[in-house]
């Protein structure tokens, strides 16, 4: 590694922790064309920021994201802030010539996403949306099998992303439940992931029909004296209005004719971070469950009748047999959630050195946002909407 890229990260809570771990681990395990330096971490609370810098391994701190973006020493800006600031920071970073990794959803609106794409392309930077689930080895393996034609013509894409962390009506009104900051609720936060995976595995959407619902309309305002985390906080006595959805669901079809059925909810008791995907084709089917993320189930209709059934593919075989895992442990030694971010960071750094695009790009974020907004429009109008 003859070159070292210096990183400035904006935001340090839930995603900041995940990204920091990935920046530290990627050069140790993944084949990379450059080293990385955790140069500066940025946030608004100086005390919490100093604590985060120490625990996460960052050399410098700043409470001014503009100063980080404009620092000539920094090569990469990693954005982990609430959604309402993604566009402003990313555009400023692109104009400063920095490569940009941005958490999902890319922005609040299609218009903001378009501005981000234009800024990135105008300044010829490498840009990427952090949809880390694309780099689950089982998902990457599914992509490979689909491209090899093992499923034949795709008929169905079914996906559900279910959590339960806001079922309690006493859970406070954190920023993720405020439309002015988050843009939407479960829809933009977690449905964005299975939309992105749909586009990655099957293709672009054509038209959809959706619904959205908010089950609990008011919640206690967040107590500023509590120590909030990415998916937590402490409620006070005053109440505030929940202005985002608690769930979203839509059916539709892809441009290639396949049908889709997607659901995202934060009201599925017992489900902490449950992602299920099934894809059915003319030759076979694939099934994936994130709670068993090292397995991919494959039904091959071309097998003899006496041997048909779903087969478990344990996606931990090194030596290039399965994507990414050869950089980790011996066969059967499973990977976890954090590894998906390490794979993302490694691919991003290599793209920065090569000066080549790396999926998912800001254009992918824009196309995801078009689907998100179409579902909202459909839910409001109670009609089908073309993408």
N, C-alpha and C positions, 0 to 999 in steps of 0.2 A: 504494500500500500504506500505509494509514493506521495499521495495527497491526503489531506485531512480536511473534511468539510465541517464547518462550525455551525452549530444549530442554535437558533433562538426559539424558545417555546413560549407561546402566549396561553396562559391557563395552566393550572397545576392540580386540580382536584381529581375526580374519577378518571377521566380520559388522560389527564396529565400524568397520573401514576402509571397507567398502562403504556403510554408512549415513552415515558422516561425509562421504564424497564426495557422496552424494545430498543431504544437508542443505545443503552448500555450493553445489551446482550448480542445484538446483531453482528457487530464486528468479531465477537468471540466465537460464533458458531456458523455464520453464513458466509458463503463465498462473496466477498465484496471488493470492489475496485477502488475503494477509498476508506480511510478511517473516519471516525466522527468524534467531535468534541462537543460535549454538553456545555455550551458557552454561557448562555443567559436564559434564565427562567423569569417570566413576567407575570405579575398579578397585582391586584389592587390593595390587598392587606399586607403591609410590610412585615408584620410579625409572623403571620401564617406563611408568607412567601419565604422568609428566611428559614423557617422550619422545613418547608418543602424542599428548598434548595439543598439543605444538609442531608435530608433523608433520601432524596432522589438522585443526588450526585451532580448537581449543577454548580458551575464555578462562580457565576455572577448572578445578581438579581437586579430587577428593574420594575418600577411601578408605572412606567410609561412605555406602552407598546410601540409608539411612534419612534422612540429612541432606539428600540431594539431593531425595528425594521430598517432604520436609517444607518445603523452601525455598519461601517464598511468592512469590519472583520467577519461579519456573519454571512453565511452562504445560503442557509435554509431557514425558512420560517414555518414553524409547526403550530397550527391554530387549533386550540382546544377550548375556546371560549363559548359562552352561550350563543345561540344561533343568530341573534340579532346583530352581532358584530363581525360575523364571518366575512361578509362582502367588503366592508370598509378596510379591514386589516389585510385581506388577500389582495385587493386591488392596489393598496399602498405598497405591499411587499413586491408585487409584480412590477410596479413602476420603479421600484428601487433595484430591480434586477435580481431579486431573490427567488430561488426555487420555493414552491409552496406545497405543503401537505396540509390539508384542511379536513377537519372532522365533518361527518355528515349530520344533517342534510347540508348540502353545499351552501345554501342561503335561505332566505325567507320567501322569496318569490322567483318566478321565472325571469323577470326583468333583472333582478340582482344577479342571478346565475349567468345571464347573457353578458352582463357587464364584466363579470369575473372572467368568463371565457375570452372576451375581447381583450382584456388587459393582459391575460396570460399569453395569448397568441401574439399580441402586438410586441410584447417584450421578450418573446422567444424563451420563456422560462419553462422548466419542467413542472408540471402541476398534477396533483393527484388528490382524489377524495379518499378518505380513510374508511372504505368499506372492507374491514378486515376479514369478514367472513368469506370473501372470495378466495382467501388464502388458507382456509381450512384444507388440509390434505385431501379429505374425502370430497369436498366440493370441487377442488382442482381435478381430482380423479374423475368425478362425474362429468366435468366439462370435456376432458379428454375422451371419455367413452362416447359421449354424445357426438363429438366431432368425428369420431371414427365410424359413426353410423350404426352403433350397436343397438340403439333404440329405434332405428328406422325413422319414420315420420312421427313427429311429436303430436300427440292428441291433447294431453292434459298437463297443466302445471298447477299443483295444489301446494299452498304454503300457509303455515300458521306460526305467528310469533306471539307467545303468551307469557306474561309476567303477572305478579300479584302485589307489587310493592305499594300500591296506593288504595288497596281495598278498604283499609281502615278509614272511616270518615274523619277521624281525628288527625290523620296525616296532614302536615301543614301545606300551605299554598306556596310551594317552592317554584323556582323560575320555570321549570319544565311544565307547570300547569298554568302559565300565563302566556296568552297568545302574542302579546307585544314583544316578548323576549324569545319565546320558543318557536313561534309560527304556527305550530299545531302540537297535539299531544302524542298519544300512542302512534298516530298516523305518521308524522314526520320523524319521530324518534326511532321506532322499531319497524313500522311497516316499510319505511324507506329501505331497510336492509333486505327484506324479501322481495321488494320491487327490483332492487339492484340485482339480486341473485336471479330473478326471473329474466331480466334483460341479458345477463351474463350467460345463462344456461340455455335459454329458449329463443330470445329475440325481442324485437321492439313490439310494444303494445299498439293495438289499432283502435279499440274502443272499449269503454268500461261502463259499468253501472254500480254505484256505490252507496253506502250508508255509513253514518257516523253517529255516535251517541256519547253523551256525558251523563254518567250515572249519579255522580255526587256533584251538585251544582255549587255548593259553598264549602269552604274549608277554613280552619284557623290560619290566620296570618302567621308567617314564619317569625319565630322569636329570634331577634338578632343576637341575643346573648347566647343562643345555642351554637354548637359547633357543627355547622352544616357540612355534608359531604355530597357527592354527586347525586345519589339517590336517597338522600335523607335530610333531616332537619328536625327542628323542634317547634311545635305550635304554641301560639300565645292564646289570649282570650278573645281578641277581635277576629271577626270573620271577614272573608273576602270571596269574590266570585271566581269560580273556575271558568276560564274562557277558552279552554281547548277540549278536544275530544278525549274520552277515556278508552274508546275503541273505534276501529274502522274496519270495514269489510267491503270487498267488491268482487264482482265477477266480470268477465269480459273475454276478449280474444286478442291473440297476437296477429301481427301482419302475415305470419305464415299459416294462419288458420287454426292454430292450437287454442284451446280454451283455458281460462285461468280462474282460480278461486283463491283469494288471499284474505287473511284475517289477522289483525293485530289488536291485542287487548292487554291492559294492565289490571284486569279484573278476573283473572283465572286463578283462583285459590289453589295453592300447591305448586304452581308453575313459577319458577324463579327466573329462568331465562331459557324458555322452551321454544326451540325452533324445529319444526317438522316440515319436510319437503318431500313431495312425491311427483315424479314425472313419468307419464305413461306414453309409450310409443307403439308403433306397429310391430316392432320386433321384440320389445322388452320394456321393463320398467326399472326405475331407480328410486330408492327410498332412503331418506337421511333423517336422523334425529340428533340434534346438537347435544342432548344429554347423554348420548353415546357417540361422541364426535369422532372417534377413531374407527368407526364402522360405516360402510356403505353397503346397502342391500341391493342386489341386482337380480331381476327375474329375466331369464333368457328364454323366449318363446321358441327358439330354434333348437333347444335341447330335446332329446327324445322324451316322449310322454312319461316314461317311467322314471325320469330324473328331473322333472320340472319342479320348480319351487324357488322361493327367494333364497339366494346365496349370500352369506355374510362375507364381505371383503374386508379384512382387517388391514386398514390403510396405514401400516407401520413398517412396510418392507423397504429397507434401504437399497442402495445400489442403483438408484434411478428408477426402480420399479414404481414407486409412488412419489408424488411431488413433495418436495421440501424435507421429508423425514430423514433422508440420508445424511443430513447435517446434524442429526441429534443422537439418538440412542440405538442400541441393537434392536432386532425385530421384536415386536410385541410390547415394547416399552412405550407407553402411550404419551401423546402430547396433550396440551391443554389450551385454554382460552388465550393465555399470554403469548403463546407461540405464534398465533395468527398475526399479532402486531409485529413480532420480530421478522416474520416473512415479509410483511408489508414494508417495513423500514428498509430491509436489505434490497428489495426490488426497486424501491424509490431511490436509494443512494446510487445504485448502479445505473439507473436511468439518468440521474443528474450528471454523472461522470460521462456517460455516452452522449448526453444531449438528445435522447430519444423519448418519445411518449411512453407512459406506463399506465396501464389500466388499474382502476377506473380513473379516467381523466376528468377535468372540469366539464368537458362535453357530456360525459356520463352523468355527472351531477346535475347538469341542465336537463337531460332527458329524464332522469329520475324525478326532478321537480315538476316537469310537465305532467307526469302521471299522478303525482301527489295532488297537484292543483285540479286535475280533471276529476279525481275522486271527490274532492271537496265541492266542486261545481255540481257534480252529479248528485251528491247527497243533499245539497241545498235545493236543487231543481226537481229532484226525484225523477230524473230522466237519464237516458244513455248519453254519453259524451264521447266524441272522437278525440283522440290524442293529437 
